[in-house]
Amino acid sequence: MSKLNLEGLMGAMRREAEAFDHYVEGQREFEKAMLARDWPGLERAMARLEGSSAEITDAEATRASFETFYRLETGIMTGSTTALAFAIPEPERSAFTDLHRRLRVAAMRARLENDSLGEYATASRNLLGAVLEELFPEKKGRMYGKSGRTVQPGHDALVLNTAL
């Protein structure tokens, strides 16, 4: 059995975990800029996140390709990554399972950061809606566009003119 596909798979897993780590760093930069209301910093953080997303996509595609090649090589076409790990001889098996664990943790951290930012945005939107409703009870449920006409409120981002 060739070690070339296994080494490629492990290298791809390492790159993907690093890409998730970069993404989490970008999310934290985004959060800091958002809380500080640093709009240029927010734009830079969004650009960084976009680059990190592309990096994750590329790394995931590479990992999937190497995993397919390694599964073909071992004959284990179905089953979990744990089942695949049993086909790997020691000491590579330990390194493989450590990398798999690192990749899963990195992906979980990214998801938790996303959830946290989403909850913050939802709480902010709800608070702003409650404040506006309290200040203008006669306008309850109405949102106005740039033209001054009523628009249908949605769950999109709400941008207010600072003159308010």
C-alpha positions in Angstrom: 0.0 0.0 0.0 1.4 3.4 -1.0 1.9 6.0 1.6 1.7 8.8 -0.9 -2.1 9.1 -0.7 -2.1 8.8 3.1 0.6 11.6 3.3 -1.4 13.7 0.9 -4.6 13.1 2.9 -2.9 14.0 6.2 -1.4 17.1 4.6 -4.8 18.2 3.3 -6.4 17.6 6.7 -3.7 19.8 8.3 -4.3 22.6 5.7 -8.0 22.4 6.2 -7.7 22.7 10.0 -5.4 25.7 9.5 -7.9 27.3 7.1 -10.6 26.9 9.8 -8.3 28.5 12.3 -7.7 31.4 10.0 -11.5 31.7 9.5 -12.0 31.8 13.3 -9.4 34.6 13.6 -11.2 36.5 10.9 -14.5 36.0 12.8 -13.0 37.4 15.9 -11.6 40.4 14.0 -15.1 40.9 12.5 -16.7 40.8 16.0 -14.3 43.3 17.4 -14.9 45.7 14.5 -18.6 45.2 14.8 -18.7 45.9 18.5 -16.4 49.0 18.1 -18.5 50.2 15.1 -15.3 50.4 13.1 -16.8 50.2 9.6 -13.5 50.2 7.6 -12.3 47.5 10.0 -15.5 45.6 9.4 -15.0 45.7 5.6 -11.4 44.5 6.0 -12.7 41.6 8.3 -15.4 40.7 5.8 -12.8 40.6 3.0 -10.6 38.4 5.2 -13.5 36.1 5.9 -14.3 35.8 2.2 -10.7 34.8 1.6 -10.7 32.3 4.4 -14.0 30.8 3.1 -12.3 30.2 -0.3 -9.3 28.7 1.5 -11.6 26.3 3.4 -13.4 25.3 0.2 -10.2 24.6 -1.6 -8.7 22.7 1.3 -11.9 20.6 1.7 -12.0 19.7 -1.9 -8.3 18.6 -1.8 -9.0 16.6 1.4 -12.0 14.9 -0.2 -10.0 14.0 -3.3 -7.1 12.5 -1.2 -9.6 10.6 0.9 -11.3 9.2 -2.1 -7.9 8.0 -3.5 -7.0 6.5 -0.2 -10.3 4.8 0.2 -9.9 3.3 -3.3 -6.4 2.2 -2.4 -7.5 0.5 0.9 -10.8 -0.8 -0.6 -12.8 0.9 2.3 -15.3 2.8 0.2 -18.0 3.2 2.9 -17.9 3.8 6.6 -16.7 6.5 8.9 -13.3 8.1 9.1 -12.8 5.9 12.2 -13.3 2.8 10.0 -10.8 4.2 7.6 -8.3 4.9 10.4 -8.3 1.2 11.3 -6.8 0.5 7.8 -3.8 2.8 8.6 -0.8 1.1 10.3 0.7 2.6 13.4 2.3 5.2 14.0 0.5 6.9 11.1 -2.9 5.9 12.6 -2.3 8.0 15.7 -1.2 11.0 13.7 -4.2 10.5 11.4 -6.7 10.4 14.3 -5.1 13.4 15.9 -5.4 15.3 12.7 -9.0 14.2 12.3 -9.8 15.4 15.9 -8.0 18.7 15.2 -10.0 19.2 12.0 -13.3 18.5 13.8 -12.5 20.8 16.7 -11.5 23.6 14.3 -14.8 23.2 12.3 -16.8 23.2 15.5 -15.0 26.4 16.7 -15.9 28.1 13.4 -19.6 27.0 13.7 -19.7 28.2 17.4 -18.3 31.6 16.4 -20.8 31.9 13.6 -23.7 31.0 16.0 -22.4 33.5 18.5 -22.3 36.3 15.9 -25.7 35.3 14.6 -27.2 35.5 18.1 -25.6 38.9 18.7 -27.0 40.2 15.5 -30.5 38.8 16.3 -30.4 40.3 19.8 -29.3 43.7 18.4 -32.1 43.6 15.7 -34.7 42.7 18.3 -33.5 45.4 20.7 -33.5 48.1 18.0 -37.0 47.0 16.9 -38.3 47.3 20.4 -36.7 50.7 20.9 -38.1 52.0 17.7 -41.5 50.6 18.5 -41.4 52.3 21.9 -40.3 55.6 20.5 -42.8 55.6 17.6 -45.8 53.4 18.6 -47.9 54.8 15.8 -45.4 53.5 13.3 -45.5 50.0 14.8 -44.4 47.4 12.3 -43.7 49.9 9.6 -40.3 50.3 7.9 -39.5 53.1 5.5 -37.2 53.1 2.6 -34.9 55.9 1.3 -37.8 57.4 -0.6 -39.9 57.7 2.5 -42.4 55.1 1.4 -43.3 52.1 3.5 -41.4 48.9 2.7 -42.0 45.4 3.9 -39.8 44.7 6.9 -37.6 41.6 6.6 -34.9 39.9 8.5 -32.2 41.6 6.5 -29.6 43.9 8.0 -30.9 47.3 9.2 -28.8 50.3 8.5 -29.8 53.6 10.1 -28.7 57.1 9.2 -26.6 58.4 12.1 -28.6 61.6 12.0 -31.4 59.8 13.8 
